[in-house]
Amino acid sequence: MVFSQHIREIDDNARLLCTDQLVKYQQHIGGANYVIYSGFKCVDFRSFFMPYGGVEPKPSKKGIALRISEWIEFLRLVEIVNNTYPDLTTAFPATWN
């Protein structure tokens, strides 16, 4: 649910990228996962990790960067899924014991 709470803010920053503005943005979307903008025209979904002895998390190689056109298509698909399965918009991850 964390991602869906921030989707508008993430999209607003993606739109700023389209106007050639420098966007420095990072949003935690659950677990070790973040959405980041780092000077490229893409929406980067990335896992972070804490290096041994470190005090600040670092981005890992695990993730995906969507071009703006791919991000727009992704938003369209999210809307279709939300309209088809409205219960998913308020779902929480299951906790397994």
CNS distance restraints for C-alpha pairs under 8 A (distance, minus, plus):
assign (resid   1 and name CA) (resid   5 and name CA) 6.44 0.50 0.50
assign (resid   1 and name CA) (resid  89 and name CA) 6.74 0.50 0.50
assign (resid   1 and name CA) (resid  90 and name CA) 6.27 0.50 0.50
assign (resid   1 and name CA) (resid  91 and name CA) 6.35 0.50 0.50
assign (resid   1 and name CA) (resid  92 and name CA) 6.08 0.50 0.50
assign (resid   2 and name CA) (resid   6 and name CA) 6.74 0.50 0.50
assign (resid   2 and name CA) (resid  28 and name CA) 7.97 0.50 0.50
assign (resid   2 and name CA) (resid  29 and name CA) 5.20 0.50 0.50
assign (resid   2 and name CA) (resid  30 and name CA) 6.07 0.50 0.50
assign (resid   3 and name CA) (resid   7 and name CA) 6.12 0.50 0.50
assign (resid   3 and name CA) (resid  29 and name CA) 4.82 0.50 0.50
assign (resid   3 and name CA) (resid  30 and name CA) 7.23 0.50 0.50
assign (resid   4 and name CA) (resid  89 and name CA) 7.11 0.50 0.50
assign (resid   6 and name CA) (resid  10 and name CA) 6.11 0.50 0.50
assign (resid   6 and name CA) (resid  27 and name CA) 7.89 0.50 0.50
assign (resid   6 and name CA) (resid  29 and name CA) 7.83 0.50 0.50
assign (resid   7 and name CA) (resid  11 and name CA) 6.04 0.50 0.50
assign (resid   8 and name CA) (resid  12 and name CA) 6.06 0.50 0.50
assign (resid   9 and name CA) (resid  13 and name CA) 6.39 0.50 0.50
assign (resid  10 and name CA) (resid  14 and name CA) 6.30 0.50 0.50
assign (resid  10 and name CA) (resid  27 and name CA) 7.93 0.50 0.50
assign (resid  10 and name CA) (resid  35 and name CA) 7.75 0.50 0.50
assign (resid  11 and name CA) (resid  15 and name CA) 6.20 0.50 0.50
assign (resid  12 and name CA) (resid  16 and name CA) 6.50 0.50 0.50
assign (resid  13 and name CA) (resid  17 and name CA) 6.56 0.50 0.50
assign (resid  13 and name CA) (resid  23 and name CA) 6.86 0.50 0.50
assign (resid  13 and name CA) (resid  25 and name CA) 7.60 0.50 0.50
assign (resid  14 and name CA) (resid  18 and name CA) 6.80 0.50 0.50
assign (resid  14 and name CA) (resid  41 and name CA) 7.83 0.50 0.50
assign (resid  14 and name CA) (resid  42 and name CA) 7.40 0.50 0.50
assign (resid  14 and name CA) (resid  43 and name CA) 6.81 0.50 0.50
assign (resid  14 and name CA) (resid  68 and name CA) 7.05 0.50 0.50
assign (resid  15 and name CA) (resid  19 and name CA) 6.96 0.50 0.50
assign (resid  16 and name CA) (resid  20 and name CA) 6.89 0.50 0.50
assign (resid  16 and name CA) (resid  21 and name CA) 5.74 0.50 0.50
assign (resid  16 and name CA) (resid  22 and name CA) 7.86 0.50 0.50
assign (resid  16 and name CA) (resid  23 and name CA) 7.08 0.50 0.50
assign (resid  17 and name CA) (resid  21 and name CA) 5.44 0.50 0.50
assign (resid  17 and name CA) (resid  22 and name CA) 6.77 0.50 0.50
assign (resid  17 and name CA) (resid  23 and name CA) 6.55 0.50 0.50
assign (resid  17 and name CA) (resid  41 and name CA) 5.82 0.50 0.50
assign (resid  17 and name CA) (resid  42 and name CA) 7.95 0.50 0.50
assign (resid  18 and name CA) (resid  41 and name CA) 7.32 0.50 0.50
assign (resid  18 and name CA) (resid  68 and name CA) 7.83 0.50 0.50
assign (resid  22 and name CA) (resid  39 and name CA) 6.17 0.50 0.50
assign (resid  23 and name CA) (resid  37 and name CA) 6.24 0.50 0.50
assign (resid  23 and name CA) (resid  38 and name CA) 6.96 0.50 0.50
assign (resid  23 and name CA) (resid  39 and name CA) 6.47 0.50 0.50
assign (resid  24 and name CA) (resid  36 and name CA) 7.67 0.50 0.50
assign (resid  24 and name CA) (resid  37 and name CA) 5.61 0.50 0.50
assign (resid  24 and name CA) (resid  38 and name CA) 5.84 0.50 0.50
assign (resid  24 and name CA) (resid  39 and name CA) 7.15 0.50 0.50
assign (resid  25 and name CA) (resid  35 and name CA) 7.91 0.50 0.50
assign (resid  25 and name CA) (resid  36 and name CA) 5.57 0.50 0.50
assign (resid  25 and name CA) (resid  37 and name CA) 5.28 0.50 0.50
assign (resid  25 and name CA) (resid  38 and name CA) 7.36 0.50 0.50
assign (resid  26 and name CA) (resid  34 and name CA) 6.58 0.50 0.50
assign (resid  26 and name CA) (resid  35 and name CA) 5.62 0.50 0.50
assign (resid  26 and name CA) (resid  36 and name CA) 4.37 0.50 0.50
assign (resid  26 and name CA) (resid  37 and name CA) 6.59 0.50 0.50
assign (resid  27 and name CA) (resid  34 and name CA) 5.38 0.50 0.50
assign (resid  27 and name CA) (resid  35 and name CA) 5.19 0.50 0.50
assign (resid  27 and name CA) (resid  36 and name CA) 6.52 0.50 0.50
assign (resid  28 and name CA) (resid  32 and name CA) 7.77 0.50 0.50
assign (resid  28 and name CA) (resid  33 and name CA) 6.13 0.50 0.50
assign (resid  28 and name CA) (resid  34 and name CA) 4.38 0.50 0.50
assign (resid  28 and name CA) (resid  35 and name CA) 6.55 0.50 0.50
assign (resid  29 and name CA) (resid  33 and name CA) 5.68 0.50 0.50
assign (resid  29 and name CA) (resid  34 and name CA) 5.29 0.50 0.50
assign (resid  29 and name CA) (resid  35 and name CA) 6.94 0.50 0.50
assign (resid  30 and name CA) (resid  34 and name CA) 7.29 0.50 0.50
assign (resid  32 and name CA) (resid  47 and name CA) 5.33 0.50 0.50
assign (resid  32 and name CA) (resid  48 and name CA) 5.42 0.50 0.50
assign (resid  32 and name CA) (resid  49 and name CA) 6.98 0.50 0.50
assign (resid  33 and name CA) (resid  45 and name CA) 7.01 0.50 0.50
assign (resid  33 and name CA) (resid  46 and name CA) 5.64 0.50 0.50
assign (resid  33 and name CA) (resid  47 and name CA) 4.38 0.50 0.50
assign (resid  33 and name CA) (resid  48 and name CA) 6.25 0.50 0.50
assign (resid  34 and name CA) (resid  45 and name CA) 5.82 0.50 0.50
assign (resid  34 and name CA) (resid  46 and name CA) 5.45 0.50 0.50
assign (resid  34 and name CA) (resid  47 and name CA) 6.28 0.50 0.50
assign (resid  34 and name CA) (resid  48 and name CA) 7.36 0.50 0.50
assign (resid  35 and name CA) (resid  43 and name CA) 6.83 0.50 0.50
assign (resid  35 and name CA) (resid  44 and name CA) 5.50 0.50 0.50
assign (resid  35 and name CA) (resid  45 and name CA) 4.60 0.50 0.50
assign (resid  35 and name CA) (resid  46 and name CA) 6.31 0.50 0.50
assign (resid  36 and name CA) (resid  43 and name CA) 6.60 0.50 0.50
assign (resid  36 and name CA) (resid  44 and name CA) 5.26 0.50 0.50
assign (resid  36 and name CA) (resid  45 and name CA) 6.57 0.50 0.50
assign (resid  36 and name CA) (resid  46 and name CA) 7.36 0.50 0.50
assign (resid  37 and name CA) (resid  41 and name CA) 7.93 0.50 0.50
assign (resid  37 and name CA) (resid  42 and name CA) 6.97 0.50 0.50
assign (resid  37 and name CA) (resid  43 and name CA) 6.16 0.50 0.50
assign (resid  37 and name CA) (resid  44 and name CA) 6.31 0.50 0.50
assign (resid  41 and name CA) (resid  67 and name CA) 6.49 0.50 0.50
assign (resid  41 and name CA) (resid  68 and name CA) 6.63 0.50 0.50
assign (resid  42 and name CA) (resid  65 and name CA) 5.97 0.50 0.50
assign (resid  42 and name CA) (resid  66 and name CA) 5.26 0.50 0.50
assign (resid  42 and name CA) (resid  67 and name CA) 4.48 0.50 0.50
assign (resid  42 and name CA) (resid  68 and name CA) 5.58 0.50 0.50
assign (resid  42 and name CA) (resid  71 and name CA) 7.91 0.50 0.50
assign (resid  43 and name CA) (resid  65 and name CA) 5.52 0.50 0.50
assign (resid  43 and name CA) (resid  66 and name CA) 5.11 0.50 0.50
assign (resid  43 and name CA) (resid  67 and name CA) 6.55 0.50 0.50
assign (resid  43 and name CA) (resid  68 and name CA) 7.02 0.50 0.50
assign (resid  43 and name CA) (resid  71 and name CA) 6.89 0.50 0.50
assign (resid  44 and name CA) (resid  63 and name CA) 7.33 0.50 0.50
assign (resid  44 and name CA) (resid  64 and name CA) 5.86 0.50 0.50
assign (resid  44 and name CA) (resid  65 and name CA) 4.08 0.50 0.50
assign (resid  44 and name CA) (resid  66 and name CA) 6.21 0.50 0.50
assign (resid  45 and name CA) (resid  63 and name CA) 5.37 0.50 0.50
assign (resid  45 and name CA) (resid  64 and name CA) 5.30 0.50 0.50
assign (resid  45 and name CA) (resid  65 and name CA) 6.05 0.50 0.50
assign (resid  46 and name CA) (resid  59 and name CA) 6.47 0.50 0.50
assign (resid  46 and name CA) (resid  60 and name CA) 6.81 0.50 0.50
assign (resid  46 and name CA) (resid  61 and name CA) 7.58 0.50 0.50
assign (resid  46 and name CA) (resid  62 and name CA) 6.07 0.50 0.50
assign (resid  46 and name CA) (resid  63 and name CA) 4.22 0.50 0.50
assign (resid  46 and name CA) (resid  64 and name CA) 6.46 0.50 0.50
assign (resid  47 and name CA) (resid  59 and name CA) 6.06 0.50 0.50
assign (resid  47 and name CA) (resid  60 and name CA) 5.64 0.50 0.50
assign (resid  47 and name CA) (resid  61 and name CA) 7.62 0.50 0.50
assign (resid  47 and name CA) (resid  62 and name CA) 5.71 0.50 0.50
assign (resid  47 and name CA) (resid  63 and name CA) 6.03 0.50 0.50
assign (resid  48 and name CA) (resid  57 and name CA) 5.93 0.50 0.50
assign (resid  48 and name CA) (resid  58 and name CA) 5.28 0.50 0.50
assign (resid  48 and name CA) (resid  59 and name CA) 4.28 0.50 0.50
assign (resid  48 and name CA) (resid  60 and name CA) 5.23 0.50 0.50
assign (resid  49 and name CA) (resid  57 and name CA) 5.27 0.50 0.50
assign (resid  49 and name CA) (resid  58 and name CA) 5.45 0.50 0.50
assign (resid  49 and name CA) (resid  59 and name CA) 6.41 0.50 0.50
assign (resid  49 and name CA) (resid  60 and name CA) 6.44 0.50 0.50
assign (resid  50 and name CA) (resid  54 and name CA) 6.16 0.50 0.50
assign (resid  50 and name CA) (resid  55 and name CA) 7.29 0.50 0.50
assign (resid  50 and name CA) (resid  56 and name CA) 6.54 0.50 0.50
assign (resid  50 and name CA) (resid  57 and name CA) 4.52 0.50 0.50
assign (resid  50 and name CA) (resid  58 and name CA) 6.22 0.50 0.50
assign (resid  51 and name CA) (resid  55 and name CA) 7.87 0.50 0.50
assign (resid  51 and name CA) (resid  56 and name CA) 7.87 0.50 0.50
assign (resid  51 and name CA) (resid  57 and name CA) 6.90 0.50 0.50
assign (resid  51 and name CA) (resid  58 and name CA) 7.11 0.50 0.50
assign (resid  66 and name CA) (resid  70 and name CA) 5.45 0.50 0.50
assign (resid  66 and name CA) (resid  71 and name CA) 5.64 0.50 0.50
assign (resid  67 and name CA) (resid  71 and name CA) 6.11 0.50 0.50
assign (resid  68 and name CA) (resid  72 and name CA) 6.23 0.50 0.50
assign (resid  69 and name CA) (resid  73 and name CA) 6.40 0.50 0.50
assign (resid  70 and name CA) (resid  74 and name CA) 6.04 0.50 0.50
assign (resid  71 and name CA) (resid  75 and name CA) 6.22 0.50 0.50
assign (resid  72 and name CA) (resid  76 and name CA) 6.40 0.50 0.50
assign (resid  73 and name CA) (resid  77 and name CA) 6.33 0.50 0.50
assign (resid  74 and name CA) (resid  78 and name CA) 6.16 0.50 0.50
assign (resid  75 and name CA) (resid  79 and name CA) 6.22 0.50 0.50
assign (resid  76 and name CA) (resid  80 and name CA) 6.41 0.50 0.50
assign (resid  77 and name CA) (resid  81 and name CA) 6.21 0.50 0.50
assign (resid  78 and name CA) (resid  82 and name CA) 6.04 0.50 0.50
assign (resid  79 and name CA) (resid  83 and name CA) 6.05 0.50 0.50
assign (resid  80 and name CA) (resid  84 and name CA) 6.04 0.50 0.50
assign (resid  81 and name CA) (resid  85 and name CA) 5.80 0.50 0.50
assign (resid  81 and name CA) (resid  86 and name CA) 7.75 0.50 0.50
assign (resid  82 and name CA) (resid  86 and name CA) 5.00 0.50 0.50
assign (resid  82 and name CA) (resid  87 and name CA) 7.87 0.50 0.50
assign (resid  82 and name CA) (resid  88 and name CA) 6.69 0.50 0.50
assign (resid  82 and name CA) (resid  89 and name CA) 6.24 0.50 0.50
assign (resid  85 and name CA) (resid  89 and name CA) 7.85 0.50 0.50
assign (resid  86 and name CA) (resid  90 and name CA) 7.86 0.50 0.50
assign (resid  87 and name CA) (resid  91 and name CA) 6.41 0.50 0.50
